[in-house]
Amino acid sequence: MDKRPRSLLWMLARRELLSRRRSSALSLAAIIFAIALALTVALYLAGTQTANDRILGNMQHVVYISVTPEQLDALASDARVEMCEPYKPCDTEFETEGVKFNLVYYESVAESIRTYVVNEGRAPEAYNEICVDRRFMSAFGRDCELGAPLTLDLGARQETFTVTGYTDDGYTSLTHPVRVSREFAVRSPEMGVMPFTALVRLVDADSMPPSTFSTTAYQLALD
């Protein structure tokens, strides 16, 4: 028998075997890559869901605007409400010594409806008490001392406040939040005429169907 055909057959068989090995290796690599990609996507989605759950776990479920103090009390005592926090921002932006700020009232709450956390001192209680971020005092070139007086320009007038607490929010906004007391929010010329906003968490909201959630939220507003 001619050796050339035998040699040719051997060469073709060898090439076929090598081709199959390469194909098998590529298939295996493709499978491993697909599994790794699927695991990566699954872990990403799980991480995103966990992060979202943590964020939603520290937020209000419903916001009611133009609320009176009496309605705030009624919401807080309603059996369908897990938590009700009053909120009142002043839309006017003020400026003192080139430092921009706005006035806002809400209580210091660390969980459920997270607002702000006082890292040193306490939240404001009296009319002229405030809680500010350390960056706010740094903008004035002043040290962060508890009980420090701070005179702020409120447009038509000036008010001297006492700093009772400091936060470390790490915000990037150029307009600094100045947290005032509820008494200031109710009595001051800047905020007294403004209605409250109610930040509300509903009882068992996580397990409610969307239709039940909407019905409960609307019924609370109607009541």
Sequence and secondary structure as in RCSB ss.txt:
>XXXX:A:sequence
MDKRPRSLLWMLARRELLSRRRSSALSLAAIIFAIALALTVALYLAGTQTANDRILGNMQHVVYISVTPEQLDAL
ASDARVEMCEPYKPCDTEFETEGVKFNLVYYESVAESIRTYVVNEGRAPEAYNEICVDRRFMSAFGRDCELGAPL
TLDLGARQETFTVTGYTDDGYTSLTHPVRVSREFAVRSPEMGVMPFTALVRLVDADSMPPSTFSTTAYQLALD
>XXXX:A:secstr
  HHHHHHHHHHHHHHHHHHHHHHHHHHHHHHHHHHHHHHHHHHHHHHHHHHHHHHTTS SEEEEEE HHHHHHH
HH TTEEEEEEEEE    EEETTEEEEEEEE    SSS     SEE    STTEEEEEHHHHHHTT    TT EE
EEE SSSEEEEEEEEEE      SSEEEEE HHHHHHSTTTTTS EEEEEEETTGGGS HHHHHHHHHHHHH 
